[in-house]
Amino acid sequence: MKRLLACAAVSFALAASPALAQVHGIFNDAKVVPVNGHLGGAYLQFDQSSASLMGQLRLSFFPNLDFGFLGGLSRLDVENDTKSSVRLATDFRGQIASQGPNFPLNITLGAALGVETADGYSLLSVGPTAAVSIGLDQAKQWEAYGGASLLLSRVEISGRRDTDTSLPLRAGLQFSPNPDIRILTEAQLAVSDEINDDFSFTLGVLFPF
């Protein structure tokens, strides 16, 4: 019985740590940045065990292909200990389809790599991504989007190492009051077989330049 209780305690501690899939979100609609264009972003993200402030820069050198670079700081609870961590991530996306008279959706496919580090804690995740979006009004001010990633993650907590394959699902809404700013909200459900599902909510501001 004591051994069973000890195993349960360890499992609970791991479940209370950040979900392995929690690297970053989509953070914008499924339209790549135009060639020589830039898109900046600032985000505040919350989940059950952390709060993060992040920034992103997206840019494009080739038609229908863009790259993103994300960085930020997070306060997270790991095994009843609050830590400050650094988040870094990069990704690329290719435009597979664009919304128009003959097709209703924007679609992108790509891949992402992210790392988060703190004292006694590290997380590395990599995998493919997909996103879709659709304009909701004629003025093109409102856009709904969603997507998913299939991430292979490796985590180390206090010297213990583990791996996980997870499927974070994302959905968001973007509002563009004018061409110079966009406001978004995004929710993420990190579906994982080995660690409890984790829900996060993000508020963000985007500014093309």
C-alpha positions in Angstrom: 0.0 0.0 0.0 2.9 2.4 0.8 4.4 1.7 -2.5 1.1 2.4 -4.3 0.7 5.7 -2.4 4.2 6.7 -3.3 3.6 6.0 -7.0 0.4 8.0 -6.9 2.2 10.9 -5.3 4.8 11.0 -8.0 2.2 10.7 -10.7 0.3 13.6 -9.2 3.4 15.8 -9.0 4.1 15.2 -12.7 0.5 15.9 -13.6 0.8 19.2 -11.8 3.8 20.2 -13.8 3.3 22.0 -17.2 2.0 19.7 -19.9 4.7 18.7 -22.3 2.7 20.0 -25.3 2.6 23.5 -23.9 5.3 25.1 -26.1 3.4 27.9 -27.9 0.2 28.4 -29.9 -0.8 29.5 -33.4 -0.9 33.2 -32.3 -2.2 34.5 -35.7 -4.5 33.4 -38.5 -3.5 30.9 -41.2 -2.1 33.4 -43.7 1.6 33.7 -44.1 3.4 37.0 -44.0 3.9 38.5 -47.5 7.4 38.5 -49.0 9.6 41.2 -47.2 6.7 41.7 -44.7 7.0 41.6 -41.0 4.5 40.8 -38.2 5.2 41.5 -34.5 3.2 40.2 -31.6 3.0 40.3 -27.9 1.1 37.7 -25.8 0.0 37.0 -22.3 -0.7 33.3 -21.7 -2.2 31.6 -18.6 -2.8 27.9 -17.7 -3.3 26.0 -14.5 0.4 26.0 -13.5 2.1 29.0 -15.3 1.8 32.6 -16.6 3.9 33.7 -19.5 4.7 36.9 -21.3 5.9 36.3 -24.9 6.9 38.2 -28.0 7.0 37.0 -31.6 8.4 38.2 -34.9 7.3 36.7 -38.2 8.9 37.4 -41.6 9.1 36.1 -45.1 11.8 35.8 -47.7 9.9 33.5 -50.2 6.4 33.5 -51.6 3.9 31.4 -49.5 6.4 30.7 -46.8 7.2 32.5 -43.5 9.2 32.0 -40.4 8.5 32.8 -36.8 10.7 33.5 -33.8 9.2 33.5 -30.3 10.7 34.3 -26.9 9.4 35.1 -23.4 9.5 34.6 -19.7 7.3 32.4 -17.6 6.4 31.8 -13.9 5.6 28.2 -13.5 4.9 25.7 -10.6 6.9 22.5 -10.7 6.5 20.1 -7.9 5.2 22.7 -5.5 8.0 25.1 -6.4 7.6 28.3 -8.3 10.3 28.9 -10.9 11.1 31.5 -13.5 11.8 30.0 -17.0 12.8 31.2 -20.4 10.8 30.2 -23.5 12.3 30.2 -27.0 10.7 28.8 -30.1 10.9 28.9 -33.9 8.7 27.6 -36.7 8.0 27.9 -40.4 4.7 27.7 -42.3 3.8 27.2 -45.9 0.5 28.4 -47.5 -1.3 25.4 -48.9 -4.6 27.2 -49.7 -6.1 30.7 -49.6 -9.6 31.8 -49.0 -11.3 33.1 -52.2 -14.3 32.7 -54.4 -13.5 29.0 -55.1 -12.3 28.0 -51.6 -13.6 29.0 -48.2 -10.4 28.5 -46.0 -6.8 29.6 -45.5 -4.6 26.6 -44.8 -1.0 26.4 -43.7 1.3 23.5 -42.9 4.7 23.7 -41.1 6.8 22.6 -38.2 7.9 24.0 -34.8 10.7 23.7 -32.4 10.6 25.0 -28.8 12.6 24.9 -25.6 11.9 26.1 -22.1 14.5 26.1 -19.3 14.6 26.9 -15.6 16.6 25.8 -12.6 16.1 22.0 -12.4 13.7 22.0 -15.3 14.0 21.8 -19.1 11.6 21.0 -22.0 12.3 20.4 -25.6 9.5 19.9 -28.1 9.5 19.4 -31.9 6.8 18.4 -34.5 4.6 19.3 -37.4 1.9 22.0 -37.3 -1.3 22.7 -39.2 -3.7 25.7 -39.1 -6.9 26.9 -40.9 -8.7 30.2 -40.7 -11.8 31.8 -42.2 -13.0 35.4 -42.5 -16.3 36.0 -40.8 -17.4 39.3 -42.3 -17.2 41.2 -45.5 -15.1 44.0 -44.0 -12.4 41.3 -43.1 -12.2 42.5 -39.5 -13.1 39.2 -37.8 -11.3 36.0 -38.5 -11.7 32.6 -36.7 -8.9 30.1 -36.8 -7.9 26.7 -35.4 -5.1 24.2 -35.7 -3.1 21.4 -34.1 0.4 20.1 -33.6 1.9 16.6 -33.2 4.7 17.2 -30.8 7.5 14.9 -29.5 8.7 16.3 -26.2 11.5 15.6 -23.8 11.3 16.9 -20.3 13.8 16.9 -17.4 12.6 17.7 -13.9 15.1 17.5 -10.9 17.2 15.0 -12.8 14.3 12.8 -13.9 13.9 12.5 -17.7 10.8 11.5 -19.7 9.4 11.7 -23.2 5.9 12.3 -24.5 4.0 12.5 -27.7 1.1 14.9 -27.5 -1.5 16.7 -29.7 -2.2 20.3 -28.7 -5.5 21.5 -30.2 -5.9 25.3 -30.7 -8.8 27.7 -31.5 -8.8 31.5 -31.7 -10.6 34.6 -32.8 -8.8 37.6 -34.3 -10.2 41.2 -34.6 -8.6 43.8 -36.9 -10.0 47.3 -36.0 -7.6 48.8 -38.6 -4.7 47.7 -40.8 -2.1 48.5 -38.2 -3.2 46.3 -35.3 -4.9 43.0 -34.6 -6.3 41.7 -31.3 -6.7 38.0 -30.6 -7.8 35.5 -28.1 -6.7 31.8 -28.3 -7.5 28.7 -26.3 -5.4 25.5 -26.3 -6.2 22.0 -25.1 -3.0 19.9 -24.8 -4.1 16.3 -25.4 -1.5 13.9 -24.1 -1.5 10.2 -23.3 1.0 10.3 -20.4 0.4 13.7 -18.8 -3.0 15.2 -17.8 -4.7 17.4 -20.4 -3.9 21.1 -19.9 -5.9 24.1 -20.9 -4.4 27.5 -21.6 -5.8 30.9 -22.6 -3.9 33.6 -24.5 -4.5 37.3 -25.1 -2.4 38.9 -27.8 -1.8 42.0 -30.0 -0.3 41.8 -33.5 1.1 44.7 -35.5 2.2 44.3 -39.1 5.2 46.5 -40.2 
